[in-house]
Amino acid sequence: MGNPIHAFAGHDEMRRARRYLREHARLIESVRNDLMKEPNHMTLVSASLLDCVADTLDSFLILGLKKKARDCYILSRTAFETMVNIAFICAQGEKAADRAISHAKQKGYRDRHRELEAGGMKISVKAASEIDTRLLQEVQNDLQQFTNKKGREITSWTPENTKQQIDEIFKHFGNKVAGGFSFGLLGTYRHASEILHGTFFGALYAMGIADYPVVKIPPRDAIRKEHIYSQIVMLCMSATSLILALSKRWPALADYYEQSAKIISRLAMEPWVHDKPNG
């Protein structure tokens, strides 16, 4: 989609930008509802994660309205990673869905008794009730799958990192699906991570400062709007990639991708998407 976001004119532009993302959130909700009509491992996992994506996009829209650009980055990363997970599951099929279920089951079991030692303190949380013997037997294979050779928990649901997941999506579905996620990885992931972890670089970036030492702090409202616009573009591109991946797995969902593609076409015509900066 070209160059960074520019021409931050007024309320009409922001209203249209928010509408493109809201329309994608509603499409994602519709896809979720359709998948739940035929429940199985694949649809259960995918629909549950789609519900999370739609919810996070709604939260982004609420914070964006308040110009909370810094926190919008964190929500962008949450939505982005969830969308990549869904597309990755679509690419790998039942194997990935079953692994996601096993990860959830053993995680829930481990949460019944957790211990932490930090800051000179040892803290533990334990469920008040005993676990059912039958459930304990059922979760043994799941626990084994997510325990390493040293007896420690494997915390990630899949060994692939986000980039590797996108590579897997590309291998199965091609660049048309993986491309939107690649833009999201470049435009969201790194800076959201810095903001999320509270680094000085994250603070400077959120304020629109690219260099150090700090010479001048840009006008706050302008940079907030720029961040929000850029994240809306990245999220919409990732959403259309997600919907296409879902339609590849379930061809009956193809009409949702056509609707998403039309939203992207309208978005691409906005001046703040393709205009170049002056000077």
VEXLOPA-617189 format. One record per residue: x, y, z of N, C-alpha, C in turn; residue in three letters. Coordinates in pm, whole numbers, padded with zeros to 5 digits, always signed. Layout:
XYZXYZXYZAla...
END
This chain:
+00081-00121+00000+00000+00000+00000+00084+00126+00000Met+00211+00112-00021+00291+00230-00045+00350+00291+00080Gly+00340+00423+00090+00419+00500+00183+00352+00516+00319Asn+00425+00572+00417+00367+00595+00549+00244+00683+00543Pro+00171+00684+00651+00043+00753+00655+00064+00906+00667Ile-00006+00980+00581+00007+01126+00580-00130+01191+00564His-00132+01323+00555-00253+01400+00531-00359+01376+00638Ala-00325+01408+00763-00417+01383+00874-00515+01499+00885Phe-00610+01501+00796-00694+01620+00781-00790+01640+00898Ala-00894+01562+00907-00994+01591+01009-01074+01469+01048Gly-01190+01496+01105-01273+01390+01160-01325+01295+01052His-01350+01343+00931-01402+01256+00825-01305+01142+00794Asp-01175+01175+00786-01076+01073+00755-01070+00967+00866Glu-01069+01011+00990-01064+00916+01101-01190+00831+01107Met-01304+00892+01079-01428+00816+01079-01426+00707+00972Arg-01375+00740+00854-01367+00639+00748-01266+00531+00783Arg-01152+00571+00839-01050+00474+00877-01106+00374+00978Ala-01176+00425+01078-01236+00337+01178-01342+00246+01117Arg-01413+00297+01019-01518+00216+00955-01459+00095+00885Arg-01344+00113+00817-01283-00001+00747-01247-00113+00846Tyr-01196-00074+00962-01159-00175+01061-01284-00237+01124Leu-01384-00153+01149-01509-00204+01208-01576-00304+01113Arg-01573-00275+00985-01633-00366+00888-01561-00500+00888Glu-01429-00498+00903-01355-00624+00911-01388-00700+01039His-01406-00628+01148-01443-00694+01274-01576-00765+01260Ala-01672-00700+01192-01803-00762+01174-01795-00882+01079Arg-01710-00874+00976-01690-00988+00887-01634-01107+00965Leu-01537-01079+01050-01474-01185+01129-01577-01249+01223Ile-01665-01169+01280-01772-01224+01363-01864-01314+01281Glu-01896-01273+01159-01984-01354+01073-01918-01487+01036Ser-01788-01483+01007-01715-01606+00977-01720-01699+01099Val-01698-01642+01216-01703-01723+01339-01839-01792+01352Arg-01946-01717+01332-02080-01774+01346-02104-01887+01246Asn-02056-01871+01125-02071-01976+01024-01993-02102+01063Asp-01871-02084+01113-01790-02200+01151-01854-02279+01264Leu-01921-02212+01355-01980-02280+01470-02103-02362+01434Met-02150-02349+01312-02265-02430+01268-02226-02577+01249Lys-02098-02604+01228-02049-02741+01212-01932-02764+01307Glu-01960-02784+01435-01851-02792+01534-01765-02918+01521Pro-01634-02896+01517-01533-03002+01524-01406-02938+01578Asn-01298-03013+01587-01175-02957+01644-01129-02832+01572His-01129-02836+01440-01081-02722+01360-01169-02599+01379Met-01299-02618+01369-01390-02503+01378-01397-02450+01521Thr-01387-02539+01620-01390-02495+01760-01273-02403+01791Leu-01152-02446+01753-01033-02366+01780-01037-02236+01700Val-01067-02247+01571-01066-02129+01484-01171-02028+01527Ser-01293-02075+01556-01401-01984+01594-01371-01915+01727Ala-01313-01990+01821-01279-01929+01951-01177-01817+01933Ser-01077-01840+01850-00976-01738+01825-01032-01621+01744Leu-01122-01650+01651-01186-01542+01575-01266-01451+01667Leu-01332-01508+01766-01405-01428+01863-01312-01334+01936Asp-01193-01383+01970-01092-01299+02036-01046-01185+01945Cys-01026-01214+01817-00982-01111+01723-01086-00999+01713Val-01213-01037+01693-01319-00937+01681-01327-00852+01808Ala-01313-00915+01923-01319-00844+02051-01204-00744+02063Asp-01084-00787+02025-00968-00698+02035-00979-00581+01936Thr-01030-00608+01816-01049-00499+01720-01148-00396+01773Leu-01252-00442+01841-01347-00349+01902-01278-00266+02010Asp-01191-00330+02088-01117-00256+02191-01026-00151+02127Ser-00961-00188+02016-00876-00094+01942-00958+00028+01900Phe-01076+00005+01849-01160+00115+01802-01198+00209+01917Leu-01224+00151+02034-01258+00233+02151-01138+00318+02192Ile-01021+00257+02203-00902+00332+02242-00860+00432+02135Leu-00877+00393+02008-00843+00484+01899-00926+00611+01903Gly-01051+00596+01941-01139+00712+01952-01089+00810+02058Leu-01022+00755+02159-00966+00838+02266-00822+00880+02235Lys-00773+00846+02116-00637+00879+02071-00529+00814+02159Lys-00559+00696+02211-00462+00623+02293-00375+00535+02203Lys-00293+00601+02122-00217+00531+02018-00119+00431+02076Ala-00056+00464+02187+00044+00375+02245-00018+00240+02280Arg-00131+00242+02346-00197+00117+02382-00260+00049+02261Asp-00291+00126+02159-00343+00066+02035-00239-00027+01972Cys-00112+00009+01985-00006-00079+01933-00010-00216+02001Tyr-00031-00216+02131-00036-00343+02204-00155-00426+02158Ile-00270-00361+02142-00387-00433+02091-00365-00482+01949Leu-00295-00403+01869-00264-00445+01732-00184-00574+01731Ser-00084-00579+01818-00003-00700+01824-00087-00820+01870Arg-00172-00799+01969-00258-00909+02017-00345-00961+01904Thr-00412-00871+01832-00498-00913+01722-00416-00977+01611Ala-00301-00918+01579-00216-00969+01472-00169-01111+01500Phe-00116-01134+01620-00066-01267+01654-00179-01371+01652Glu-00297-01332+01698-00410-01425+01697-00451-01458+01554Thr-00450-01357+01466-00484-01382+01326-00383-01475+01260Met-00255-01454+01291-00151-01543+01236-00171-01685+01286Val-00203-01700+01414-00228-01833+01470-00342-01904+01396Asn-00448-01833+01369-00563-01894+01300-00523-01937+01159Ile-00456-01849+01086-00414-01883+00950-00315-01999+00950Ala-00229-02002+01050-00134-02113+01065-00207-02244+01087Phe-00310-02241+01169-00391-02361+01192-00463-02402+01064Ile-00512-02304+00989-00574-02335+00859-00473-02403+00766Cys-00348-02359+00771-00244-02415+00684-00208-02558+00725Ala-00191-02581+00854-00148-02713+00901-00263-02810+00924Gln-00383-02758+00941-00499-02845+00955-00515-02904+01094Gly-00572-03025+01099-00607-03090+01226-00488-03101+01321Glu-00369-03123+01267-00250-03138+01352-00231-03016+01441Lys-00241-02897+01383-00221-02774+01460-00338-02750+01555Ala-00460-02779+01511-00577-02760+01597-00568-02851+01719Ala-00529-02976+01698-00516-03070+01810-00407-03026+01906Asp-00299-02971+01852-00191-02923+01939-00239-02803+02022Arg-00318-02715+01962-00372-02600+02035-00463-02648+02149Ala-00541-02751+02123-00630-02806+02226-00549-02870+02338Ile-00447-02949+02302-00362-03011+02403-00292-02907+02489Ser-00244-02801+02425-00179-02691+02497-00274-02629+02598His-00399-02606+02557-00498-02545+02646-00531-02638+02763Ala-00546-02767+02736-00582-02863+02841-00474-02872+02949Lys-00348-02888+02905-00242-02902+03006-00215-02770+03079Gln-00236-02659+03007-00218-02528+03071-00321-02509+03181Lys-00444-02549+03151-00549-02539+03252-00521-02625+03374Gly-00465-02744+03349-00430-02832+03460-00318-02771+03544Tyr-00215-02721+03477-00101-02662+03551-00145-02540+03632Arg-00244-02468+03583-00290-02349+03653-00355-02380+03787Asp-00388-02506+03810-00448-02545+03937-00348-02535+04052Arg-00220-02543+04020-00118-02529+04125+00006-02463+04063His+00023-02336+04092+00134-02261+04035+00220-02204+04146Arg+00350-02202+04120+00445-02145+04216+00537-02046+04145Glu+00575-01943+04217+00665-01841+04163+00760-01796+04273Leu+00887-01790+04239+00987-01738+04331+01055-01619+04265Glu+01035-01500+04319+01092-01378+04262+01095-01270+04369Ala+01196-01184+04360+01206-01073+04454+01217-01116+04599Gly+01280-01231+04620+01298-01278+04757+01174-01341+04818Gly+01072-01365+04735+00948-01424+04786+00912-01548+04707Met+00847-01641+04772+00793-01759+04707+00641-01756+04721Lys+00574-01753+04609+00428-01739+04608+00369-01860+04538Ile+00257-01909+04589+00189-02021+04525+00039-01999+04522Ser-00024-02056+04420-00169-02052+04405-00214-02195+04379Val-00313-02240+04456-00360-02377+04442-00512-02380+04444Lys-00568-02463+04354-00714-02476+04348-00767-02536+04477Ala-00885-02491+04518-00943-02540+04644-00990-02684+04633Ala-01037-02724+04515-01091-02859+04497-00988-02951+04433Ser-00999-03079+04461-00912-03179+04399-00956-03205+04256Glu-00860-03236+04169-00893-03263+04031-00953-03403+04017Ile-01050-03416+03928-01113-03544+03901-01010-03644+03847Asp-01011-03767+03900-00913-03868+03859-00918-03896+03709Thr-01038-03902+03653-01054-03928+03511-00990-03817+03428Arg-01011-03692+03471-00952-03579+03400-00801-03583+03408Leu-00748-03622+03522-00604-03632+03540-00544-03734+03443Leu-00613-03844+03423-00566-03946+03329-00571-03894+03186Gln-00675-03818+03153-00692-03767+03017-00584-03666+02980Glu-00536-03592+03078-00442-03483+03048-00296-03528+03048Val-00269-03654+03083-00131-03702+03093-00055-03687+02962Gln-00115-03728+02852-00047-03715+02721-00022-03569+02685Asn-00116-03483+02722-00099-03339+02694+00015-03281+02776Asp+00025-03322+02902+00134-03277+02987+00269-03323+02932Leu+00273-03447+02887+00398-03501+02832+00440-03425+02707Gln+00342-03390+02624+00372-03319+02500+00433-03182+02525Gln+00395-03120+02638+00444-02985+02668+00536-02982+02790Phe+00615-03088+02804+00718-03093+02907+00849-03131+02841Thr+00955-03053+02867+01083-03083+02803+01159-03193+02878Asn+01277-03226+02829+01354-03337+02886+01401-03309+03028Lys+01405-03181+03066+01446-03145+03201+01326-03136+03297Lys+01207-03171+03246+01088-03170+03329+01021-03035+03341Gly+01063-02940+03260+01006-02806+03265+00897-02789+03159Arg+00804-02699+03189+00693-02675+03097+00741-02609+02968Glu+00691-02658+02856+00708-02590+02727+00593-02493+02715Ile+00622-02365+02721+00515-02265+02734+00447-02229+02602Thr+00518-02238+02491+00461-02198+02362+00372-02309+02305Ser+00261-02271+02246+00168-02372+02195+00223-02441+02070Trp+00313-02372+01999+00375-02431+01880+00522-02391+01877Thr+00610-02478+01828+00753-02442+01828+00789-02332+01730Pro+00705-02306+01631+00733-02203+01532+00710-02064+01591Glu+00803-01971+01567+00779-01832+01603+00689-01767+01497Asn+00656-01639+01517+00559-01575+01427+00608-01572+01283Thr+00734-01539+01261+00788-01538+01125+00781-01677+01062Lys+00815-01779+01139+00810-01916+01087+00667-01959+01057Gln+00574-01911+01137+00433-01939+01108+00391-01877+00975Gln+00435-01753+00952+00402-01686+00826+00466-01759+00708Ile+00587-01809+00728+00653-01889+00622+00572-02015+00592Asp+00520-02077+00696+00437-02197+00677+00307-02163+00604Glu+00249-02050+00639+00128-02004+00570+00158-01980+00422Ile+00273-01920+00393+00314-01897+00254+00330-02029+00180Phe+00390-02126+00245+00414-02256+00182+00282-02323+00140Lys+00179-02307+00220+00052-02373+00192-00040-02289+00104His-00041-02157+00125-00142-02073+00060-00085-01968-00035Phe+00047-01948-00035+00107-01852-00126+00112-01710-00071Gly+00168-01621-00151+00194-01484-00107+00067-01403-00088Asn-00039-01438-00160-00162-01360-00148-00217-01366-00007Lys-00199-01478+00059-00240-01491+00199-00131-01440+00292Val-00007-01484+00270+00102-01451+00362+00143-01304+00355Ala+00119-01239+00241+00166-01101+00222+00115-01003+00324Gly-00014-01008+00354-00071-00916+00453-00010-00934+00589Gly+00019-01059+00626+00084-01086+00754+00228-01037+00756Phe+00294-01043+00642+00432-00993+00636+00437-00844+00664Ser+00341-00770+00606+00333-00626+00634+00304-00602+00782Phe+00214-00682+00838+00182-00668+00979+00301-00694+01069Gly+00379-00796+01033+00499-00829+01111+00598-00714+01109Leu+00614-00653+00993+00707-00541+00979+00655-00415+01047Leu+00526-00388+01032+00472-00259+01076+00417-00257+01217Gly+00401-00372+01279+00338-00376+01411+00425-00443+01517Thr+00477-00558+01485+00531-00649+01585+00645-00588+01667Tyr+00746-00535+01598+00866-00488+01667+00836-00370+01759Arg+00766-00270+01706+00741-00151+01787+00641-00180+01898His+00543-00265+01871+00449-00302+01977+00521-00375+02090Ala+00621-00455+02056+00698-00527+02157+00773-00430+02247Ser+00833-00328+02188+00908-00229+02266+00813-00151+02358Glu+00697-00115+02306+00598-00043+02387+00547-00133+02499Ile+00516-00258+02465+00463-00353+02563+00560-00377+02678Leu+00689-00380+02646+00789-00408+02749+00841-00282+02818His+00783-00169+02785+00814-00046+02858+00955+00005+02838Gly+01011-00009+02718+01147+00039+02695+01149+00188+02662Thr+01265+00248+02677+01282+00389+02642+01259+00410+02493Phe+01309+00317+02411+01284+00327+02267+01134+00326+02239Phe+01059+00239+02308+00914+00235+02289+00848+00367+02324Gly+00897+00430+02430+00843+00561+02470+00871+00666+02364Ala+00996+00667+02312+01032+00764+02209+00950+00741+02082Leu+00937+00614+02042+00864+00583+01920+00718+00627+01930Tyr+00656+00601+02045+00516+00639+02064+00498+00790+02057Ala+00606+00864+02093+00599+01011+02085+00639+01064+01949Met+00675+00974+01857+00712+01016+01722+00856+01060+01708Gly+00942+01017+01801+01083+01056+01799+01165+00939+01745Ile+01233+00963+01634+01307+00856+01568+01455+00855+01604Ala+01504+00967+01657+01648+00978+01683+01676+01014+01829Asp+01795+00981+01869+01842+01019+02002+01981+01082+01986Tyr+02016+01190+02052+01938+01256+02157+01815+01329+02105Pro+01720+01346+02194+01593+01410+02158+01617+01559+02136Val+01581+01604+02015+01596+01745+01983+01464+01819+02000Val+01357+01758+01952+01227+01824+01957+01118+01717+01964Lys+01019+01739+02049+00906+01647+02058+00797+01694+01963Ile+00754+01610+01867+00652+01651+01770+00517+01677+01838Pro+00426+01747+01769+00291+01769+01823+00224+01635+01855Pro+00171+01624+01975+00124+01494+02023+00005+01440+01943Arg-00094+01522+01917-00214+01474+01848-00181+01424+01708Asp-00092+01493+01638-00058+01453+01501+00007+01315+01499Ala+00102+01292+01588+00171+01163+01587+00080+01052+01635Ile-00009+01082+01729-00107+00981+01772-00194+00937+01655Arg-00239+01034+01579-00326+01001+01466-00250+00921+01362Lys-00124+00956+01340-00042+00881+01244-00028+00735+01287Glu+00001+00714+01414+00014+00577+01465-00116+00499+01448His-00227+00561+01480-00356+00492+01472-00389+00457+01327Ile-00368+00553+01237-00393+00525+01095-00306+00409+01046Tyr-00179+00411+01080-00089+00307+01030-00131+00170+01082Ser-00173+00164+01208-00214+00036+01263-00346-00012+01204Gln-00435+00078+01171-00559+00039+01105-00528-00024+00969Ile-00435+00035+00895-00396-00024+00766-00339-00163+00786Val-00246-00178+00880-00184-00308+00903-00286-00412+00947Met-00377-00373+01035-00478-00468+01083-00574-00509+00972Leu-00613-00414+00888-00703-00448+00777-00634-00542+00678Cys-00507-00518+00650-00434-00606+00560-00421-00747+00619Met-00394-00755+00748-00385-00885+00813-00521-00954+00816Ser-00627-00875+00838-00761-00934+00844-00802-00993+00710Ala-00770-00925+00601-00807-00980+00471-00725-01105+00439Thr-00599-01110+00482-00519-01232+00468-00579-01346+00549Ser-00623-01314+00670-00686-01415+00755-00812-01471+00690Leu-00897-01384+00642-01024-01429+00583-00998-01512+00457Ile-00896-01476+00381-00860-01555+00263-00810-01693+00305Leu-00728-01700+00409-00679-01830+00459-00796-01917+00503Ala-00892-01857+00572-01010-01932+00616-01091-01983+00497Leu-01100-01901+00393-01176-01943+00275-01102-02052+00197Ser-00970-02057+00210-00893-02166+00148-00922-02298+00221Lys-00934-02289+00353-00964-02409+00432-01110-02449+00418Arg-01199-02348+00418-01343-02374+00404-01397-02290+00287Trp-01401-02347+00167-01441-02271+00047-01577-02203+00057Pro-01664-02251+00143-01796-02189+00159-01786-02046+00215Ala-01669-02010+00268-01649-01877+00324-01596-01777+00222Leu-01587-01818+00096-01524-01733-00008-01590-01597-00021Ala-01719-01590+00000-01789-01461-00015-01739-01359+00086Asp-01698-01404+00204-01644-01312+00304-01513-01250+00257Tyr-01434-01329+00187-01310-01273+00134-01340-01168+00028Tyr-01438-01193-00057-01475-01093-00159-01517-00962-00093Glu-01591-00972+00015-01631-00850+00088-01510-00780+00148Gln-01420-00858+00203-01299-00800+00262-01213-00731+00156Ser-01200-00794+00040-01119-00736-00068-01176-00602-00113Ala-01309-00589-00113-01371-00462-00150-01342-00354-00047Lys-01340-00392+00080-01305-00295+00185-01161-00246+00165Ile-01071-00339+00136-00931-00303+00112-00917-00212-00009Ile-00995-00237-00112-00990-00152-00233-01031-00009-00199Ser-01134+00008-00116-01176+00142-00076-01069+00207+00012Arg-01014+00128+00103-00909+00178+00191-00788+00228+00112Leu-00751+00154+00009-00633+00188-00070-00648+00322-00143Ala-00770+00368-00161-00795+00494-00230-00785+00616-00138Met-00773+00593-00009-00766+00704+00085-00635+00781+00068Glu-00640+00914+00070-00517+00993+00052-00415+00970+00161Pro-00459+00941+00283-00365+00921+00392-00294+00786+00386Trp-00334+00701+00291-00266+00574+00270-00154+00586+00168Val-00177+00663+00061-00079+00665-00048-00012+00799-00073His-00056+00906-00005+00011+01034-00027+00153+01033+00025Asp+00240+01107-00041+00378+01122+00005+00389+01249+00088Lys+00481+01253+00182+00499+01375+00263+00550+01491+00181Pro+00515+01609+00223+00564+01730+00155+00706+01759+00199Asn+00790+01804+00102+00924+01848+00137+01020+01734+00151Gly
END
